[in-house]
Amino acid sequence: MNFLSTKKWAAIMMIGAFAVFVYGCSAGSQKPLAFQLKDQEVPVVLMVGPFQTSKVTYDGEPLTPDVEDAIKATFHSALKSAGVFKDVKILVAKKMAGAPWDAEQLLTMARAEQADLLLMGDVKEFNASMSAPLPKRKFEVQMRLTTELYNVQTKRQVWRKADYAQVGRYDWGGVAKLREIVAEHVVRALVAGTVPSMIGQVQTAYLNKGKNAATESTAAIFGGEELVRLDAELAPLTNPTPTKDHAYAVIFGVEHYRDLPQVDYATRDAEMVKKYLVKSLGYREQNIVMLLNDYVTRSQIEARLEKWLPKQINNNPNSEVFVYYGGHGAPDPETNQSFLVPYDGDPSFLETTAYGLKRLYQVLKELPAKQVTVVLDSCFSGTGGRSVIAKGARPMLMTVDSPVVSSENLTVFTAAAGNQISSAYQEKRHGLFTYFFLKGLQGEADLNTDGVISLRELDGYVRNQVQTVARRKNVDQTPQILPALDVMGVRADRELVRLR
């Protein structure tokens, strides 16, 4: 081998070593991204959650999980090095292959980790190509990433941004090199375009908070402190009610609808109801099904009420059932029937997209259970609040009792009379009816101070409190209990909660 060929061979060896070194690097080992930011620290814990990367594929094969790991690591590194937040963590979460992330579950996990804000996102578009290697390949990558920031306490989206990056490079390698280019160049470009905007939004909101500036952004991002206090006020007492092995519950809460107005605080209502069932009413957590928002479809309502509940009860005469629904109700002017409206329900096609109230009562009435309690924080007049109506239809007076009056085991609490609306209690961040229903179970409904809350006491307390607060808001809202107490007879004195 002559001197020239030796030098050439050494150069080739150096190039090969460099290629191996680059491939061995991860996004986290690169120098952190640097940004010009306001000199304003924000004392909150930010958690970086999962990113949906199912669209990141080449030739039908996924480039994940490497790309998702790179996105999380790059965001974490950039946000940590910015020195703005009290702490920046990565949320470790697992899911079944091919299943979408459950946002509600992720936010609950983040709250358990003492986080204040959760950042997560979704790759909405990805395209990649590689030319023939003559002498180097040309790699071209386009990627669009949507990033969302959530307030962990309120579980509401407070910021959102979509960014697009396009990278073209000539280099050696194949799919491994493509993955490296995506992770180390495309992802960094997207993070660089996203982080300053997000941090700027949070810093501005925090500065306004210090100035007591009542902006929508400030309230959305830093609304968690007040919610913690309100939750503590309404937290269930740990009562000596015995654990019930054969008590089953189904909870539906629809705050965010696909095509309908939002129902304020329906998610918080449902979550707090579950806490009361476990801590105050003796229900086992594994015997409770809670579905929120887009999980509350008509098929899921049918499955849980008409399949799951009967299977759990299994003809046990000592079984107890509790059903809660918080969301929109709707009247059908043609049939004079009322409906619970699921996430994807349509007020113009209630028979096929919603779940009838008469059907609900009939299904529950036929359960071979000792007692069935239904709580509906909804209304059916179509005049507003937690009710909707088909476009062009007129609001109407609806009846919500049949076939409850003829039942010996079914008790129904409704938020309002048939011609009224169920309203929100803004000051307490709950539905007005649900708030006082729970406050009564907390102990306020023990009107005779004997340490026991009965159906009769709870009904009287809730009715009085809701009417009083509603009048202050110039609203008529009178909760109902079905069947009426005089029809119930001795059943009206049934014990709900033992306080001591």
Secondary structure as UniProt FT lines:
FT   HELIX           3..24
FT   HELIX           27..29
FT   STRAND          42..52
FT   TURN            54..55
FT   STRAND          57..58
FT   TURN            59..60
FT   STRAND          61..62
FT   TURN            64..65
FT   HELIX           66..82
FT   STRAND          85..90
FT   TURN            97..98
FT   HELIX           103..112
FT   TURN            113..114
FT   STRAND          117..130
FT   STRAND          137..151
FT   TURN            152..155
FT   STRAND          156..171
FT   HELIX           175..181
FT   HELIX           182..186
FT   HELIX           187..210
FT   TURN            211..212
FT   HELIX           216..221
FT   HELIX           224..234
FT   TURN            245..246
FT   STRAND          247..253
FT   TURN            264..265
FT   HELIX           266..279
FT   HELIX           285..287
FT   STRAND          288..292
FT   HELIX           293..295
FT   HELIX           298..303
FT   HELIX           304..308
FT   HELIX           309..313
FT   TURN            314..315
FT   TURN            317..318
FT   STRAND          320..326
FT   STRAND          329..332
FT   TURN            333..336
FT   STRAND          337..340
FT   TURN            343..344
FT   HELIX           347..349
FT   HELIX           350..353
FT   STRAND          355..356
FT   HELIX           357..365
FT   STRAND          371..377
FT   TURN            391..392
FT   TURN            402..403
FT   HELIX           404..406
FT   STRAND          410..414
FT   TURN            418..419
FT   STRAND          424..425
FT   HELIX           426..428
FT   STRAND          430..431
FT   HELIX           432..439
FT   HELIX           440..444
FT   TURN            447..448
FT   STRAND          452..454
FT   HELIX           455..472
FT   TURN            473..474
FT   STRAND          480..482
FT   HELIX           485..488
FT   HELIX           489..493
FT   STRAND          495..498
//
